[in-house]
Amino acid sequence: MLIGTQMIAKGLDFPHVRLVGVMAADTMLEVPDYRANERTFQLLTQVAGRAGRAETDGVTIIQTYRPDHFAVLAAARHDFPSFYREERMQREVFSYPPFCEMAVFLATHSDEVLSRGAAARFERELRRASLPDGTVVLPASPSGIRRIEDKYRYQVVLKYQRWEDVRDIVDPAFRLVKQRMNEYGGACRLDVNAQRIG
């Protein structure tokens, strides 16, 4: 019997494994991230791939509180096309990549009030500006992982069509808030299309 965290699903080859069990397989679906479905599907298919490397077929048992969720169902069947179709449709409906570009501002500080305040200030600066039509600013909110190493994390998500259209608005707002946070011993970062630029 092998018991472990997500690490056992990635890149390790355990010979003669015929049975794999996944407990609370849907916990990642609760993370407020548009990639949660994709990550759940990916992890479940990787874990299921651990079984069946013996000379006989393997079996995977998935324990879940959301047995009807399309990511869980598709992973259980190794049905990549149906997962792709549903995930693509959802991202298009809710305007997430690849149907838009996206920037994520993140403020961190040991004082939650300062972290939340920095994110709120960044949001206000964006809303005061003349952003292009179709640009969406999601309200300042706790990050998916709200606290790491005694640092509170708050974020603002910005969705737009092209970075070039919003850069001259986002950059000054980011520099302003980052400078203030540095003065208070905190930190800010900006990820643009999954690439950190500040």
C-alpha positions in Angstrom: 0.0 0.0 0.0 1.3 3.4 -0.9 0.0 6.5 0.8 1.1 10.0 -0.1 0.3 13.5 -1.3 0.0 14.8 -4.9 3.7 14.1 -5.3 3.1 10.4 -5.9 1.1 11.2 -9.0 4.0 13.0 -10.8 6.8 11.4 -12.6 7.4 8.4 -10.3 7.2 4.9 -11.6 6.0 2.3 -9.1 6.0 -1.2 -10.6 3.3 -3.8 -9.9 0.7 -1.2 -8.7 -2.7 -2.7 -9.4 -5.0 -0.6 -7.2 -4.9 3.2 -6.7 -7.3 5.1 -4.4 -7.8 8.9 -4.5 -9.4 10.5 -1.4 -11.3 13.8 -1.5 -10.5 14.0 -5.2 -12.5 17.2 -5.7 -10.8 19.5 -3.1 -9.0 21.4 -5.8 -12.3 22.2 -7.5 -13.0 24.6 -4.5 -9.9 26.7 -5.2 -11.0 30.1 -6.8 -8.9 29.7 -9.9 -10.1 29.3 -13.5 -7.7 26.4 -13.9 -9.1 24.4 -11.0 -11.1 22.0 -13.3 -8.0 21.5 -15.5 -5.7 20.8 -12.5 -8.2 18.4 -11.0 -8.6 16.5 -14.3 -4.8 16.4 -14.8 -4.1 15.2 -11.3 -6.8 12.5 -11.4 -5.6 11.1 -14.8 -2.0 11.1 -13.6 -2.9 9.2 -10.4 -5.0 6.7 -12.3 -2.0 6.2 -14.6 -0.1 4.7 -11.6 -2.4 1.7 -11.7 -2.2 -1.0 -14.4 1.6 -1.0 -14.8 1.6 -4.6 -13.5 1.1 -7.5 -15.9 -2.6 -7.4 -15.1 -5.1 -4.5 -15.4 -5.2 -1.9 -12.7 -8.2 -0.3 -10.9 -8.6 3.3 -9.7 -11.1 4.2 -7.0 -12.0 7.9 -6.7 -13.7 9.2 -3.6 -15.4 12.5 -4.2 -18.2 14.7 -2.9 -18.9 15.9 -6.4 -19.3 12.7 -8.5 -21.3 14.5 -11.2 -18.7 17.2 -11.9 -17.5 17.0 -15.5 -13.8 17.0 -14.6 -14.2 14.1 -12.2 -16.3 12.1 -14.7 -14.0 12.8 -17.6 -10.9 11.8 -15.5 -12.6 8.6 -14.4 -13.2 7.6 -18.0 -9.9 9.1 -19.3 -12.1 11.0 -21.6 -9.9 13.9 -22.8 -12.1 15.1 -25.7 -15.2 15.6 -23.5 -13.2 17.3 -20.8 -11.7 19.6 -23.5 -15.1 20.5 -24.9 -16.7 21.3 -21.6 -13.7 23.3 -20.3 -13.4 25.2 -23.5 -17.1 26.1 -23.4 -16.9 27.3 -19.8 -13.8 29.5 -20.4 -15.5 31.1 -23.5 -18.7 31.8 -21.6 -16.9 33.4 -18.6 -14.1 35.0 -20.7 -11.0 33.3 -19.4 -7.9 32.4 -21.4 -7.5 31.6 -24.2 -10.5 33.9 -24.9 -8.9 36.8 -23.2 -5.6 37.8 -21.7 -5.3 38.3 -17.9 -3.2 40.0 -15.3 -3.2 39.2 -11.6 -2.0 41.8 -9.0 -1.0 40.3 -5.7 -0.3 42.1 -2.4 1.3 40.4 0.6 1.8 41.6 4.1 1.9 40.3 7.6 -0.9 42.7 8.4 -4.1 41.6 6.7 -5.5 45.1 6.7 -2.5 46.4 4.7 -2.6 43.6 2.3 -6.4 44.0 1.6 -5.9 47.8 1.5 -3.2 47.6 -1.2 -5.4 45.4 -3.4 -8.4 47.7 -2.9 -6.2 50.7 -3.8 -5.0 49.0 -7.0 -8.6 48.2 -7.9 -9.6 51.8 -7.4 -6.8 53.1 -9.5 -7.9 50.8 -12.4 -11.5 51.8 -12.1 -10.7 55.5 -12.1 -8.9 55.1 -15.4 -10.4 54.9 -18.9 -10.0 51.2 -19.6 -10.9 49.9 -23.0 -14.4 48.5 -23.6 -14.6 44.8 -22.7 -12.0 45.1 -19.9 -13.1 43.5 -16.7 -11.7 44.3 -13.2 -12.7 41.7 -10.6 -13.0 43.0 -7.1 -10.1 42.8 -4.6 -10.4 39.5 -2.8 -8.3 37.0 -0.8 -6.0 34.9 -3.0 -6.7 31.2 -3.6 -4.2 30.6 -0.8 -5.0 33.4 1.6 -2.0 33.1 3.9 1.5 31.7 3.4 4.3 32.0 6.0 2.4 34.5 8.1 1.8 36.8 5.1 -1.8 37.6 4.0 -2.4 37.6 0.3 -5.0 39.7 -1.6 -5.4 39.9 -5.3 -7.1 41.8 -8.2 -7.7 40.1 -11.5 -7.9 42.1 -14.7 -9.2 40.5 -18.0 -8.6 42.3 -21.3 -8.1 41.6 -25.0 -4.5 42.8 -25.4 -1.8 43.8 -22.9 -0.7 46.6 -25.1 -4.2 48.2 -24.7 -4.0 48.4 -20.9 -0.3 48.5 -20.1 -0.1 52.3 -19.8 -2.9 52.2 -17.2 -1.9 49.1 -15.3 1.9 49.9 -15.0 1.5 53.3 -13.2 -1.1 51.9 -10.8 1.1 49.0 -10.0 4.2 51.1 -9.4 2.2 53.5 -7.2 0.8 50.7 -4.9 4.0 48.7 -4.9 6.0 51.8 -3.7 3.6 52.3 -0.8 3.6 48.7 0.2 7.4 48.6 0.2 7.3 51.6 2.6 5.1 49.5 4.9 7.2 46.4 4.7 4.9 44.5 2.3 5.3 43.4 -1.3 3.4 43.5 -4.5 3.7 41.6 -7.7 2.0 41.6 -11.1 1.7 38.6 -13.3 0.7 39.3 -16.9 -0.4 36.3 -19.0 1.2 34.0 -16.4 4.5 35.9 -16.6 5.8 37.9 -13.6 6.7 41.4 -14.8 7.0 43.2 -11.4 
